[in-house]
Amino acid sequence: MATSREQKEKMVADYLDRLSRSQAMILTDYRGLTVGQISELRRNLREIKGSFQVVKNTLFQRVLEQAGIPVRTEPLQGPLAVAFCMGDPQSVAKALLGFAKETDILRIKGAILGTRFLGPEAVKDLAELPPREVILAQLLGTVQGPMSDLVGIITAPLRELVQVLQARSEQGQQTAA
């Protein structure tokens, strides 16, 4: 009996550790996947800084409560595996949805992003977002456009003054010659 309690405490500690390092967690129903398919999924997720772990529902719910994350109980019912996103949550969501479509077995139950619970549709929306680098480039372009216009407006009078002085200088040189 003591080892069972020790095992549960280790599981809770592991879940807490993964939760603290994760940017998001995607909850799935893995029922029907073979060991080989789960191994392939884990390998794919590892390449994009993700992990896939079958969790014990009651212990995982306890961990969420300890972390102050309110989660409805329906996503935690039945067989549950969690994809922990240590890197970009978007790429993990995209990989899971691709795998779910490929196998037609894996089912997305939802996700936890920060302290918010997201439904399965939000996970699809997350996967369809452009990559982080593209969003940052778009933001930079949005910020740079008005700034370059402002610089143009500020430097326009100086440019005009220089042109007037240069024309006046050339006019003076022509008169002297």
Secondary structure, DSSP 8 states (H G I E B T S, - for coil): -HHHHHHHHHHHHHHHHHHHH-SEEEEEE-TT--HHHHHHHHHHHHHTTEEEEE--HHHHHHHHHHTT----SGGGSSS-EEEEESS-HHHHHHHHHHHHHHHS--EEEEEEETTEEE-HHHHHHHHHS--HHHHHHHHHHHHHHHHHHHHHHHHHHHHHHHHHHHHHHHHHHHHH-
